[in-house]
Every structure is written in C-alpha cells, then in structure tokens.
Amino acid sequence: MDDVLGRIPPLLAARYPLIWIISAEEERVERGIERLAQQHELPLWRWRSTTGLTRASGPPDPETRNALVALERISAQESSALFLFEDFGGELADRRVVRRLKDLVRELEVRRQALMVLGADVPVPPEIEKDVVMLDVPLPGRAEVGRLLSVLLRAQRIELPPPLVEQFVTASMGLTEKEVKRAFARVLIDGNRFAVRDVDLLLEEKSRLIRKSKYLEFIRSDTEMKGVGGLDNLKEWLRQRSAAFGERARAFGLPEPKGLFLLGVQGCGKSLTAKAVGNYWRVPLLRLDVASLFSGRAEEGLRDTIRIAESLAPVVLWIDEIEKAFLGDTTGNRVFGALLTWMQEKEKPVFVVATANEVRGLPPELLRKGRFDDIFFVDLPNVHERLEILDIHVRRKGRQPESYDLLAVAEDTEKYSGAELEQLVIAAMFRAFAAGRELSQDDLIKTVRDTVPLAVTMDDRLKDLREWARPRARPASVDTRRIAFFSDWEEG
C-alpha cells in the first residue's frame, strides 16, 4: 500500500489535481495518508457526509456536510494541501458538484493541492475523467500480514515454526486488514493457538467472499492426494511445487506457478486431482461455472471472475471442461482471447487448473508454454493403478482390501476408468446387499463380466486422443512397462 500512496507527492508536484483511490479499507488507507502527510509536512483535510470537512485535531464544520459548501472551503485554502473525500460517490450524481469540481481543477493545479476521493467503486464523471488519476490500493501483502501475525504472536507469547507461519500468511492473503484481524482473533477464541488445522478457519473466511459471485463456487474439498489413485508423475510435479507460493521460493529465485492443463480420458481423475490440489497446497479452490458464465454477459463475467480470484490470491482456479467454454461463437472467441491475455500477463498467484476431455479443436495458442507451466495427459489407469484405485474404494466402503483378490479384479478390468472402477465396487455391493450377504470376491468378478467400459465403445476416439497427446503432453502416470523391464533385468 505504501508504494501506491507514495505516488501521491510526485503527482502533487506534477500538478495532478484529482486522485481517485480505489479501496474498501477506509481506516487502513486513512492511516497511510496520514503518515504520508506527516512525512511531507502537508496539511490534511478529511471530508465525510456525516461530519463535513475537518482537519486533524480540529473540530468538524457541520455546514460543510453539504458537498458544494465543502468544495468552496477548499477554494479558500491557499497553501499546498491534501483533501481526502469519503462517501463522495453519491454526491457525483449532482451535476452542480461535478461542475464545481471541474472549476476547481485549475485552482488546485496552481496551488499544488490534491483532492483525493476514496471508495471501493466511485464513478468518474466523464466531464473530469481527463483530470483524474486512478490509484488502486492492493489488499495487505505478505509483509503486512506477516507483521500483523508477528505482533499478535508476540502479545500472546506463541511461538510457531517458520513453515507454519508462512502457511498462515499465505492463507490470509486476499483478506482485508480487518478481516485478517478478525480471523486471527477467531483462532485465539477457538483455543487452538494457531495449530495446523486453524488454517482452515482462514480459508472459511475467504469462502464468504465467494458467495457474492454468480460464476465462482468455493469448493471445500476434503479430497487428499492419497485418495487419488495412480498419476504418480503428476503427483510428484505437484509435490515439488507445494511450497511455491511462499517467501522462501521467491528468495530462491522461483516464479509463482501459473497453471496446469489436464487433458485426457473422461473419468480418469482430472477433476479429482483439481479438487485435491487446493487441499494439498492449503489454498482456496474456486471452480468457474462455465455454464453460468456463458448464459449471461460472458465478458463482464470473466472480468468479475478474474477480479475476485486475484483478490483472494493465492488461490487455485479450476476451469472444468474448458473445451465447452471457449469453442464456437464470436463471444466465446473474445472471452477466450481475454482469458489467454490474462493467463500470460497475470501477476497475482492464481494457479489455473484447466481440465478437458476433448482438446483437438482448441486453438494451439492455449497450449503454448507460458499459459500453463505444464500439460499432462491422463490416460486409462494401468493394472498397478487399477489395483490402487480398487484398494481406495474398498477401504472407503468399510471393507478390508486384504479380504479380496483385488489384483485379479485389476487384471480383469482393462480399459476401465477410475470412475468406472468406483462404480464397479458399488454395483458389487448392491449385488451382495440384495442377496442378503457380505460383499464377496465372486460379486466383484461377476460385476466385471456384466459391465462394458466406455473405452471399449469409444476405442477409435481414444486412439486418436492418445496419438494427439503423445508429442504434446507429459504422461500423468509412470510408465510401468519400463519399471517392469528393469525389474526383470535386475532379477535376471
């Protein structure tokens, strides 16, 4: 914030008379401007609709609660000064106020005075837009949040290891100063004294902000990486970047990760992985509702989506089935172009996870390096992954995997997706339940024989997808054929 407000004295010297300060944090911005005025020995006047025009340590002037009267008082001030106006957006609907502002511009320039309008969304009348400079005050940064947390921890005599401190700072990014203080106070009230599980309280605070959006959904995911079967190459890639949003990574010289594109066979874990990433990295997960976005004003909706996602950063933004969003009509192409530009130039730590089942129709610029950090192809699970997936789902249903020959089931389920393996376990349980007995190996085997996986009926399409992905994407799974070859070679 100080960097942004620090631009005010040079603007004053360059005779910029009107400055719009974009922020919803009145108290925080007021403190910053007060410090600025003291450092540069500038008188500071403040105007509010409830008090009128006041100077620090001076009494309010009730007559100046009228905006026109307040602007006349400014005209009477001869020396260089700063005037901070709050609650001013509604006054700009009065054309006389706009006219007076326009008349005042020349006087302010000559006396090197600046009238600053503070608000979250204050319109700029077209009559004066050429004279206005916009300053967008960012939410508290890592250093600012770190200071707030440090002061609180010292006051409460709590010592935390640096990695946990960094987790709390990261989870607090995207909140206002007041929201950060309230969230920290809630942690103390709950009595956990900043344990690891308290990070979720900060994420919950962020979830409240998402409810205002028509296009974004806050996903409270309890999906863990160990609940995703297979995909070991992809998991290792994510593990290496698990601390990439922290200060240690910046000090090491690493950029913040941009995003990940997961393409491949339907039902093989792309969406499940997207849900697990936010939980694994301990940052919020937002899902972009593509259908809602394109059912209304898509371009405006995308701008709102980007603004909210950036305000909550660091965050994972999940765009599911991206091929359905940005193919076809003119509006879709414009939105697609805007998305590409943002992905290339974004500076906030918004990690985009895009998933797609059909990518051959997508323009090549989406897949160019720089949009995403990497592209992974998620294929049907191999026999080892099928065994792992079956183990996961049998355990979830309260059974012990050791009670069944799951390897035999895994070997018998070639071309099954992960989702189909889950449904196989459920269908076998229905079979056992209907017969009034416990789930058996025979139930699993018979269910396999009664099922035709989707990949069998879509074999040609799957071959085309693999052919397309081979030179363009990394495999999400480890090549077990190579592992088996070296294992056999060592044994021999």
N, C-alpha and C positions, 0 to 999 in steps of 0.2 A: 504493500500500500504506500509506503513512504516514497518508493521510486516514482509512483504515479503522481502523488501530491507534490513531490519535489519538482515537477514540471511547471508548477504554478508561478513561482518567481520569475523564471525566464519568459513565460508567457506574458506576465505583467510588464516586464522590461521591454518586450517586443510590442506592447500596446494592444494585446488581445483583451477586449473589454468583457466578454461574456463567456463563462465557462460552465458547461453542464457536467456535473459529477454524477455518474451513474452508480448508485449503490443503495441497497436497502438497509445498510448498517449506519444509522444516523450517529449513534454515540461513538462508534469507532472512528468514523470519518471526522466527526467534530474534534475528537482528541488529536487526530493527526493534523488538522488545520490549525488548531490552537498552538501546537508545537511549532508548526511552520511559521505562524505569525510571530511568535516569540523569538525564534531564531533570526528572523529577518527584520525584527523591530517594526512590524506593521500593525496598525490598529485593526482590530477585527470586530465587525458588527454582525449580529445574527438576527434574522427575521423569521418569526413563526406566526401563523394566523391567530394563535391564542394569546401571544404576548406582544406582538408588534416588534419594532426594531429596538434591539438592546445592544449595549456594549459590555464587554467583560467587566464584572464587578459594578456595573451601573444599573440603575432601576429601569424597568420596562417603560415604554411610552405607549399607553393604550390607544392614543389617536392613530398611531402608525400600524395598527392592526389592519387598517384599510391599505391595500397594496399600493394604490395610487399615491396616498399620503406618504407611505414609506419610500417610494421612489423619489418623491420631491425632497425628502430629508437627505437622501443620498446626494442629490444635486447640490445640496448646500455644503457638503463636505469638501474642503479644498485640498487636503493632503492625500498622499498615496495611502490606500487602504484596501482591505478585503471585506466584501459583504457576502455573507452566507445566507441564502434564502432557502428555507424548508417549507413544505406544504404549498409550494408555489404552482404546481401543475394546474390546479383548478382555476387559479387566477388568470391563466393564459387564455381562457375562453372569453375573457373580456377584451374586446378589441381596443379599448382605451388603454389598458395595461400594456398591450403589445405595442401600441403607438408610442407610449411613454418610454418604453424600453428602447425602441428604435431611435427616439430623440436623444436618449441618454448615452447612446453608444459613443458619440463624438466627445462628450464631456468626460466620460470615463477614460477614453484614449489619451486625452490631453493631460489628465491628472494622474495617469498610470494607476488607475484603480481597476479592480476586477469584481464583477458581480457574479457570484457562483450559485448555481441552482442545484440543489442536492435532492435526489429522489431515485427510486428504482426504475421508473418509467415515466419521465417527464417529456411531453412532446415539445418539439422545437417548432414554433410558428414559422411558416415559410418566409415571412417578411424579414426575419432576422437570422435565418439559418446560415447566411454567408459570414456573419459576425461571431458565430458560436463555435467554440472548441469543445469537443466531447472527451471527457476523461472517464474511462471505465475502471472503477476500483475493483481489483480482484478480491476474492474471498481470502481469508487468512492462509498464508503459505506455510510450508513445513517449519520454517524457523519460528514464525509467530505462534503456531500451535505448539511447537516444542517448548517455547518459553512459558506458555500458559500451563502446560503439563508439569514442567520443571518446578514452577512456583508452587503449584498445588502439592506435588510430591514432597517438596521440602517442608511445607507447612504441616503436612500430615505425617512427616517422618517415615515415608515409604521409600524403600529402595527397590528399583527394578533393574533387571539386566538390560543392557542396551538394545538387544534384538526385540525385547518385548516393548520397550519404549517406542521403538521405531514402528512396531505394529499398531500401537495406539495412535501415534501421529498419523500414520497412513490411513487408518480407519476414520480419522476425524477430518480428513481433507474433504472439502466440498461443503462443510457446515459453516455458518456464520460464527463470529466470535461468541455471541450469546448462546447459540446452540451448542457450541463446544463446551462452554462452561456448565450449561445445564446437564449435558450428557456426562461430564466428569463428576458433577455433583450426584447424579443418579447412581453412578458406580459406587461412590462412597456410601450412599444411603443403603444400597443393597448389601453392603458389608463385605464384599469380596476383595476390596482393596487392590483393584487393578490386577486380577488374575487373568489368565489367557481367555477364559470364557467371557470376560467382560467386554471383549472386543465386539461381540455380537450386539451389545447394547448400543454401541455407536452406529453399527450398521442398521439397527432398528430405527434409530433417529433419522437416518437418511431415507429409510423407506417411506416415511411420512411425506417427504417432498415429492415422491414419485406419484402419489395418488392424485395429484393435480393434473397429470399428463394424460391425454387421451390415447397416446400412441405407445407409451412405455409401461412396462409391467415390472415391478420389483419382484425378483424371484428369490424367495427364501429357500435356498437349496440345502438339504442335508445330505446330498449326494457326495460321497467321498471317492477319491481316486481308486481306492482299493475295491470299490463297488463297481468299477468299470473293468470288464474282463478283457484281457489282451491289450493290444495297441501299445506295446512296450516302447517302441520308438517315439511315439507321440508323448507318452508319459514322461520319458526321460527329457525330451525337449522342454516340457512344461516345468519339470523339476529344476532344470538349470536356470530357469527364469523366475523361480518362485520368490526371490528377494529383489527382483529387478526394479521395483518401484521405490526403493529406499535410497537414503543418502549414501550408503556405502557403495552402491552401484554407480551413483553419479561421481563420487570421489574416485572410483576405479576407472572412470572414463567411459562407462557404458551408457548408451542412449536408452530411453524407456522403450519397451517393446510396443510395436504398433498394432500387430494383429496376426490372426491365424485364419487360414482358409481350409475348411474340412470338406472335402468332396468325396462322394462315393456311394456305395450301395445303401439303399433305404433300410433302416432298422439295425444298422451295424454299430451304433454307439456315438454318432456325431453329436446329436442333441444331448445325450447323457454326458458326454465329455464337456460340452459347453456349460452344462449345469454344475459340473464338478470343479471347473476352473475357478469360479468365484469363491467357492468354499475352500479350495486348496490354497489360493493366494490370499484369503481373508480380506477380500474387497467385495463391494456390492456387485450383483449381477442384474443387469437390466435386459429385458427382452423387448425388441422392437416389434410391435404388432403391425406387420406389413399390410394386412387386410384393412385395418382401421386407417392407416396412413393414406392408402390409395382410394379409400371411399370418400375422402374429403379433399381438402386443399393440400395436395401432396407436398408441394414446395415449401409452403409455410409450415407444414407438419414436420418436415425434415429439419428445418431451421430450429424449431422448438425442441426437437429431439436432441440435436447437437448441443444446444444451449444447456439443457438440463443435464445431459450426460457429462459435459465439461464442468458444470458447476459441482458435480458430485465426484469428480475425479480424485484419486484413481478409481477406475471402475471398469468392469467388463461389459461391453455392449454386444449382445448376441442378436445377430440377424439371421433368423432361421429361414431356410429355403429361399435364399437370395435370388435364385433364378426366376422365381414367380413375381418378384417385386420390380425388377428392372429390365424386363423384356417387353417389347411391343410398341405402345403408343408414344406419341410425341412427349406427353407429360412425363411418362416413365423415363424416357431418354434424358430429359432435362434434369430430373431428380437424380438419375444415375450419374450424370456429369457433375452435379453439385456434390454428391457423395464422394466421388473419386477425388475431386479437388480437396475436400476436407480431409480425407484419409491421407493424402500426400502431404498436406501442409499443417496438420493439427500439431499443436504444441502441448496440449494437455494430455495427461496419461490416461487416455481412453483406449483400452485394449479391445479391438473389434474381433469377435469370433463369428465368422460367416460360415454357414453350412449350406450345402447344395447337393441335391440328388442328380440333377441334370445340368451339366455345365458346358456342353458343346456349343450351345447357342449364345453363351455370354461373350461379350466383346473381349478381345485379348488384353486391352488396357487394364481391366480389373485384376488380371493375374500377373501383371508386371511387378517385378521386385520394387519395393518402396511402398506399395499399397499395403502388403502384408509382409510380415517377417518370413513366413514360410507357408507352403501349401502341402497338405498331407492328403493322400488317397487312403480312404478307409474301405478295405475290401471285406468280403465274407470271411469270417473267422476260420483259421486253420484248426486242425484237430486239437492242438495244445490249448488254443484259446477257447475252443468249444468246451473242453473239459473244465477250464477255469470258470467260464460263464455258467455252466451247469452247476458247478460247486457253489457259486454265489447264490443262485436262485433256490437251490435245495436248502441251503442254510437259512435263507430268508423265510422259507416256509416252515421253519422249525424242525427240520429233519437233519440227521447227521449224514453227510455225503459218504462216509465210510460204510454206511449200511447198503450201498448200492454199487454196482459196477458201472460207474459213470464213464470210464474210459470206453467201454463197449458202446454206450449210448453216443459218445462223442464221435467214435469211428463210424457210427451208423447214420450220422446226421450231416453228411457232406452237403454243402450248398445251403445250409440253414443260416439265417442271420441271427444276431444276438437276440433281437425281439422275438423271433420265432422259437428260439430255444427257451426263452422265458415262458411263452405260451404253451410250449410242449410240456413243461413241468406242471403248469396249471391244469392243462387238459388231462394229464395223467392223474392228477389229484382228484379231479371231478369223476374220473372213471372209478377210482378206488372208493371215493365217498359214496357214489351211487350203489356200489356193491356192498357197502357197509363194512369195509375193512381198511387197514392201513395201506399207505402207498407202497407198492412193490416194484421190483425190477421189471417184472412182466408188464406192469401198467405202462412204464416208460417205453419199453420196446414196442408194445402194441400200438401206442400212440404215435411213435415214429413211423410205423408202417402204414398208418392211416392218414398221414399228413404229406402233402405235396408242397415243398417250399416254393416261394415266389420266384426264386432264381432259376428254377427248372423251366418255368413257363416264359421267363424273360432271358433265356440263355444268350441269344444273339445280342440283345441290348447290353447285357453285362460284358460280353466280349468287346464290344465297341467302346464301352466306358473304360475298361482296362487298357485297351490299346491307346486311347486318348490320353490317359493319365500317366502311362509309363514314362514318356520323356518330359513330362511337365510337373510331376508331383513326387514327393517322397512317400514311401510306404509307411503307414502308421504302425504296422506290425513288423516284428522281427522276422526275417526270413529263416524259418525253422528248418527248411531243407538244407541250408548252408550249415546250420548248427549240427544237424543230424549227420551231415557228411564228415565234419571234423571230428565229431564224437566217435563215429565208426572208424575213422582213420587212426585216432589215438588208441582205440581198443585193439585195432589190428596190429 
